[in-house]
Structure formats: structure tokens, C-alpha cells
Amino acid sequence: MTSTPARPVSPTIELTLAEKRARLTEILRGYGSLIVAYSGGVDSAFLTAIAQETLGDKSIAITAHSPSLSEDELVDAVDLAKKQLWNHRVIITDEINDPRYAANDLQRCFFCKTELYTHLIDIARSEGWDQVANGTNADDLGDFRPGLEAARDFTVRSPMVEAGLTKADIRTLSREMDLPVWDKPAQACLASRIPYGTMVTVEALTQIAKAERGLRQAGFRQLRVRHHGEVARIEVPVEDLASLIDEETRKTIVKKIREAGYLYVTMDLAGFRSGSMNEAIGVSAAQAENSGGLL
């Protein structure tokens, strides 16, 4: 594997969207061959699409299957790859059995990404792939993201950063390409729903996934179920709060969340915000949840 990254586009240089896309293609072509860490989110899906358009069978998307990623997200990622005819593989990662990850401190994402990149780098070396890349975009660089430190440790590339692509750019280009995830809400690993210092367990992650599935089945799209032991704290956008307490919807949601294993079901009147678990520890909410984002 080669390891010298291209320099990110200078913020003083204003490129058009078409120029940024062309720059990304140029960067990917220069990689030779590529593994994309693909979770099914808009960023990694867009990168996968451009990589396979540019490199053909010299690119592969790899998805990590673990309790940290809900089964629904895994199914969606696999289905999208099949429909797009992408070269795709699913591997098993075992971060849940790393006591440093399970301890759930502020470096949790670092240990999760270390597990992922260890696998991807091993595959690259054994099979002869030149580079490994993630879906980090230019907007992510100002955030608190321990996972980016892990990427640097393993020399994992961030080609969309190198091309100067922002989240809005990626959504626009994805829509132009008819990628169905172009407007998919940002996701974060299920462990981000658990308060720091509370052990991450398979049981808790399973509960959270089931509860969130129930909310989606009830018609909500942007949501989180925060895990507080026996209590599920529901976050939806403020404009959806009225729908949440509609009598029939409320009964359905309470039933589904209790079936997931929670005793108490609460609604957060402040509404949805990324990383609300971090509001008590001095790290901005959006920054800390973004540290565990699915790219």
C-alpha cells in the first residue's frame, strides 16, 4: 500500500461542484485500487459510486457487520449495493469484545474504528489493494472525531476531504446521480445512544435498534432513542412532536418500545439534536455524536 495523501483543496480556492467531482475522480484514479469503508450512509455510498465508476473492479466496498450497526442499516446497505451492482463484501468486526470500546469513554469511536481499519488494512495487504478510504467530508474536520485519529494511524485516505467536498455537495451530487440515499438522515452508531461511562453491551444495542425500528415503522424518519437503563428517551425534530403524541401513534410507540425491553417511555421536549448525550460533559453535542457517525 502507498501512503502519501493528496493535499486537501485550499479553502481560498473556490471550485465549482463539477470541478470538485472531477477532482475526486482524479484522486481516486491516482489511488490505483481501493477499498471503501461503506456503511450505507450518504457519504460512503456516494464515494462507493464514484470509486466504482472510476476504478471498476479495482474498487470494492466493504461493510462491517457488528452489533454497533442495526440490522436494518445492514440490510439497507447490502440492498443498495446489489441494486447499484457494486462490488461489495460484508465482514464481521468484534469491537464489542474490546473492553476499551465497551467501557464507553470519549475515545469509544477511536477503538471502534481501530477494529474496523485493522480488518480493512489486513484485507488490503493480503489481497493487494493499494488504498483504504473512508467517507469523511470537508465539514467533518472541525468536529470532535476520535475516529479520524484512527484513520490517520492506519493511513486511511479521505478523498472527499482532499477534493474539498462538503456534506451539501455530496447530497447534491448524489441526487444528480439518482442515489436513493441522497437525502438519508445522518446516522451514528447505536452506541452513541448510551451515556458515556455506561457499559456498551449487545443487549443494550439490540434494545435501541428494536425501539428505533418501532419509531420508523410509525412513520418517523429523523429520530434517536437514548438509552437510560429502563428508560427510553425519544428524540424527534420539534416539528414532529405533535405527531408523536397523537393518541393512536402514542399508543403504538409505547407498545413497540416496551416490546423492545424498556419499562418507561419518555419524550424529549427539546427535540432531536445530534449528540444530546454529550451535553453534560462539555463537548458540543453535534461534535461528539459526529465522532461516531456512519459515513
C-alpha positions in Angstrom: 0.0 0.0 0.0 1.2 3.5 -0.8 0.6 6.2 1.8 1.2 9.7 0.7 -2.2 11.6 0.8 -3.0 14.3 -1.7 -3.4 17.8 -0.2 -6.9 18.9 0.5 -8.2 21.7 -1.7 -7.2 25.1 -0.2 -10.1 26.9 1.4 -9.1 30.0 -0.6 -9.7 28.2 -3.9 -13.4 28.3 -4.8 -14.2 25.3 -7.0 -17.5 24.6 -8.7 -19.3 21.4 -7.9 -18.3 19.9 -11.2 -14.7 20.8 -10.5 -14.8 19.1 -7.1 -16.3 16.0 -8.7 -13.6 15.9 -11.3 -11.0 16.4 -8.6 -12.4 13.5 -6.7 -12.3 11.3 -9.8 -8.7 12.3 -10.4 -7.7 11.5 -6.8 -9.4 8.1 -7.0 -7.7 7.2 -10.3 -4.4 8.0 -8.7 -5.0 5.5 -5.9 -4.7 2.6 -8.3 -7.1 0.3 -6.4 -9.3 1.0 -3.5 -11.3 -0.4 -0.5 -14.1 1.9 0.6 -15.4 1.6 4.1 -19.1 1.5 3.3 -21.8 1.8 5.9 -24.7 2.6 3.6 -24.8 6.3 4.6 -24.9 9.1 2.0 -21.2 9.8 2.2 -19.8 6.3 1.9 -22.5 5.4 -0.7 -21.5 8.4 -2.9 -17.8 7.6 -2.5 -18.5 4.0 -3.5 -20.5 5.0 -6.5 -17.7 7.3 -7.8 -15.0 4.9 -7.0 -16.6 2.0 -8.9 -17.5 4.3 -11.8 -13.8 5.4 -11.9 -11.9 2.2 -11.0 -14.4 -0.5 -11.9 -13.3 -3.9 -10.5 -10.3 -2.2 -8.9 -12.6 -0.9 -6.2 -14.6 -2.7 -3.6 -17.0 -1.5 -0.9 -16.7 -3.3 2.5 -19.3 -3.1 5.2 -18.6 -4.1 8.8 -21.3 -6.2 10.5 -21.4 -5.9 14.3 -24.0 -5.1 17.0 -23.0 -1.4 16.6 -24.8 -1.3 13.3 -28.5 -2.1 13.3 -29.7 -5.0 11.2 -31.9 -2.6 9.3 -29.0 -0.4 8.4 -27.0 -3.5 7.3 -29.9 -4.8 5.1 -30.3 -1.3 3.5 -26.5 -1.1 2.8 -26.5 -4.6 1.2 -29.7 -3.9 -0.8 -28.3 -0.6 -2.2 -25.0 -2.3 -3.2 -26.9 -5.1 -5.0 -29.2 -2.6 -6.8 -26.3 -0.5 -7.9 -24.3 -3.6 -9.0 -21.4 -2.6 -6.8 -18.5 -4.8 -5.9 -19.4 -5.4 -2.2 -18.5 -7.5 0.7 -19.6 -7.8 4.4 -17.1 -8.6 7.1 -17.5 -9.2 10.8 -15.9 -6.9 13.3 -15.7 -7.5 17.0 -15.3 -4.1 18.7 -18.0 -5.1 21.3 -15.5 -7.5 22.9 -12.8 -4.8 23.2 -13.0 -3.7 26.8 -11.8 -0.3 25.8 -14.7 0.2 23.5 -17.2 -1.4 25.9 -16.1 1.0 28.6 -17.7 3.8 26.6 -15.5 6.8 27.3 -14.9 9.7 24.9 -12.5 7.6 22.9 -15.0 4.9 22.1 -15.1 5.7 18.4 -11.3 5.5 18.2 -11.4 1.9 19.4 -14.3 1.1 17.1 -12.6 2.5 14.0 -9.3 0.8 15.1 -11.1 -2.5 14.9 -12.6 -1.7 11.5 -9.4 -0.4 10.0 -7.3 -3.3 11.3 -9.5 -5.6 9.3 -9.5 -3.4 6.1 -5.8 -2.9 6.1 -5.3 -6.7 6.6 -7.5 -7.3 3.6 -5.7 -4.7 1.5 -2.3 -6.2 2.3 -3.4 -9.8 1.8 -5.3 -9.2 -1.5 -3.2 -6.4 -3.0 -5.5 -3.4 -2.7 -3.5 -0.2 -2.9 -5.6 2.1 -0.6 -8.3 2.1 2.0 -10.7 5.1 2.1 -13.5 6.4 4.3 -16.4 8.7 3.7 -15.2 11.7 5.7 -16.1 15.0 4.1 -14.7 18.5 4.4 -17.4 19.5 7.0 -16.2 16.8 9.4 -12.8 18.3 10.0 -13.9 20.8 12.6 -15.7 18.2 14.7 -14.6 16.1 17.6 -13.9 12.8 15.8 -11.6 10.3 17.5 -12.3 8.0 14.5 -10.3 10.4 12.3 -7.3 9.8 14.6 -7.6 6.1 14.0 -7.8 6.8 10.2 -4.5 8.7 10.4 -2.9 5.9 12.4 -3.7 3.4 9.7 -3.1 5.9 6.8 -6.7 5.5 5.7 -7.5 8.1 3.0 -10.3 10.7 2.9 -10.6 11.5 -0.8 -13.7 13.7 -0.3 -11.7 15.9 2.1 -8.9 16.0 -0.5 -11.4 17.1 -3.1 -13.0 19.7 -0.8 -16.4 18.2 -0.9 -18.9 19.2 1.8 -22.0 17.3 3.0 -24.2 19.6 1.0 -22.1 18.9 -2.1 -22.3 15.2 -1.6 -26.1 15.3 -1.2 -26.5 17.4 -4.4 -24.2 15.2 -6.5 -25.9 12.0 -5.1 -29.3 13.4 -6.1 -28.0 14.1 -9.6 -26.8 10.5 -9.8 -30.2 9.2 -8.6 -28.6 7.6 -5.5 -31.7 6.8 -3.3 -29.8 7.7 -0.1 -29.1 11.3 -1.2 -31.4 12.7 1.5 -31.0 10.0 4.1 -30.8 11.4 7.6 -27.3 11.3 9.2 -26.8 8.3 11.4 -24.5 7.4 14.2 -23.6 4.0 15.6 -26.0 2.6 18.1 -23.5 3.0 21.0 -23.9 6.8 20.6 -27.3 6.4 22.3 -25.7 5.2 25.5 -24.5 7.7 28.1 -20.7 7.9 28.4 -19.5 5.7 31.3 -22.4 3.3 30.9 -21.1 -0.1 29.5 -21.9 -0.8 25.9 -23.5 -4.3 25.7 -25.1 -6.3 22.9 -28.3 -6.3 24.9 -28.4 -2.5 25.1 -27.6 -2.1 21.4 -30.3 -4.6 20.5 -32.9 -2.8 22.6 -32.0 0.5 21.0 -32.2 -0.9 17.5 -35.6 -2.5 18.1 -37.0 0.7 19.7 -35.8 2.8 16.8 -37.3 0.4 14.3 -40.6 0.8 16.0 -40.4 4.6 15.6 -39.6 4.3 11.9 -42.5 1.9 11.4 -44.7 4.6 13.0 -43.6 7.0 10.2 -40.7 8.9 11.9 -37.6 9.5 9.8 -35.2 11.6 11.9 -35.0 10.1 15.4 -33.0 8.8 18.2 -33.8 6.5 21.2 -31.5 7.4 24.0 -30.8 4.5 26.4 -31.1 5.2 30.1 -31.4 1.8 31.6 -35.1 1.1 31.9 -35.9 4.4 30.3 -36.1 5.2 26.6 -35.8 8.9 25.8 -37.2 9.6 22.4 -35.9 12.5 20.3 -37.7 13.6 17.1 -37.5 17.0 15.4 -39.5 19.7 17.2 -41.9 19.9 14.3 -42.7 16.2 14.8 -43.5 16.3 18.5 -47.2 16.8 17.9 -47.3 13.7 15.7 -45.5 11.8 18.4 -48.3 12.4 20.9 -51.2 11.8 18.6 -53.3 9.3 20.6 -53.0 6.3 18.2 -49.4 7.0 17.4 -48.5 7.4 21.1 -50.1 4.0 21.9 -48.3 2.3 19.1 -44.9 3.7 20.0 -45.3 2.9 23.7 -46.2 -0.7 22.8 -43.3 -1.1 20.4 -40.7 0.5 22.8 -41.8 -1.6 25.7 -41.6 -4.7 23.5 -38.0 -3.7 22.8 -37.4 -4.1 26.6 -37.9 -0.7 28.1 -40.1 -0.1 31.1 -40.6 3.7 30.7 -41.1 5.7 27.5 -40.3 9.4 27.6 -40.3 12.2 25.0 -37.5 14.8 25.0 -39.3 18.2 24.6 -36.1 19.8 23.4 -36.5 17.7 20.2 -33.9 15.9 18.1 -30.3 17.1 18.2 -27.2 15.1 17.3 -25.2 14.1 20.3 -27.5 15.1 23.1 -25.8 12.6 25.4 -22.8 14.9 25.4 -24.5 18.0 26.7 -23.4 17.3 30.2 -19.7 16.7 29.6 -18.5 19.9 28.0 -18.2 18.6 24.4 -20.6 20.1 21.9 -23.5 17.8 21.1 -23.0 17.7 17.3 -19.3 17.2 17.6 -19.4 14.3 19.9 -22.1 12.3 18.2 -20.5 13.0 14.8 -17.4 11.3 16.3 -19.4 8.1 16.0 -21.0 8.8 12.7 -21.8 6.3 10.0 -20.0 7.5 6.9 
